[in-house]
Amino acid sequence: MLASLRAPERSPDLPWPLPLLRFLPLPLLQPILTLIGTQVAKAQPDVFARLGPHAQKTFAIDPTDLPFVLVLKPRPEAPALSAWRRGSTPHSHARIAGSFLNLFDLIDGALDGDALFFSRKLRVTGDTEAVVALRNALDDVDGGVVESITRAFGPLSGVASATVSHLRTLGGRGKNHE
């Protein structure tokens, strides 16, 4: 099933510390994203089984208020999460776009993807069947995806947890963010 919708507008004012991400060189972000992808795959290998044939697809995750797009390749043999500048994003089978905080709250389980989609605060283009499979796989992660990500930071997991706690307080937990 394919869908094509216009991406939502960019939010001009981001809550602190998100504006700093505009200046972050992507090569500095890549090791963090690699760690996240590798550790989540190690801690939650059943996610790939839940994706079925969609594990071989590429997903663009587009925080529309940030200057980059994340590309997820959830291949069981070599999962990859990478950041790309807008305009140089590689081909993806599906694209999920929304504000950073809405996307964060979505993977954190604080917001319902269907409600965001129907309120037009979340845009899905491309292979919507693959997006539904990804959402279902992530919904079934024991302890949640965000907790798996924070544990991936090992000795720095306290800093990661504090960052997540801060993100959870921005704009109110579970609140739709423009």
MOJORA-V828802 format. One record per residue. OMEGA is omega in radians with two decimals (999 if undefined). Layout:
BEGIN
<<OMEGA> <OMEGA>>
END
This chain:
BEGIN
<<-3.12> <3.08> <3.11> <3.13> <3.11> <3.12> <3.12> <3.13> <3.09> <3.11> <-3.09> <-3.09> <3.14> <3.05> <3.11> <0.07> <-3.06> <3.11> <3.13> <-3.13> <3.10> <-3.06> <-3.09> <3.06> <-3.08> <3.08> <3.07> <3.14> <-3.02> <3.11> <3.11> <3.13> <3.10> <3.10> <3.14> <-3.13> <-3.11> <-3.08> <3.09> <3.11> <3.13> <-3.09> <-3.06> <-3.06> <-3.14> <3.08> <-3.09> <3.10> <3.13> <3.12> <-3.13> <-3.11> <-3.13> <3.09> <3.14> <-3.10> <-3.14> <-3.12> <2.99> <3.11> <-2.93> <3.00> <-2.93> <-3.14> <3.07> <-3.05> <-3.14> <3.13> <3.06> <3.10> <-3.13> <3.02> <-3.01> <-3.12> <-3.10> <-3.09> <-3.11> <3.14> <-3.12> <3.03> <-3.09> <3.12> <-3.12> <3.04> <3.09> <-3.14> <3.12> <-3.13> <3.12> <3.11> <3.04> <3.10> <-3.13> <3.13> <3.11> <-3.04> <3.09> <3.12> <-3.13> <-3.08> <3.07> <3.12> <3.11> <-3.14> <3.09> <-3.13> <3.10> <3.11> <-3.11> <3.14> <3.12> <-3.12> <3.13> <3.14> <3.10> <-3.12> <-3.07> <3.04> <3.13> <3.05> <3.06> <-3.14> <3.10> <3.06> <3.12> <-3.02> <-3.10> <3.08> <3.10> <3.13> <3.11> <3.11> <3.10> <3.12> <-3.14> <3.13> <-3.13> <3.10> <-3.07> <-3.12> <3.12> <3.11> <3.10> <-3.12> <-3.09> <3.11> <3.08> <-3.14> <-3.11> <3.10> <-3.12> <-3.08> <3.04> <-3.10> <3.12> <-3.11> <3.07> <3.09> <3.12> <3.13> <3.11> <3.10> <3.12> <3.11> <3.11> <3.13> <3.14> <-3.13> <-3.10> <3.08> <3.13> <-3.12> <3.07> <-3.14> <3.05> <-3.12> <3.12> <999>>
END
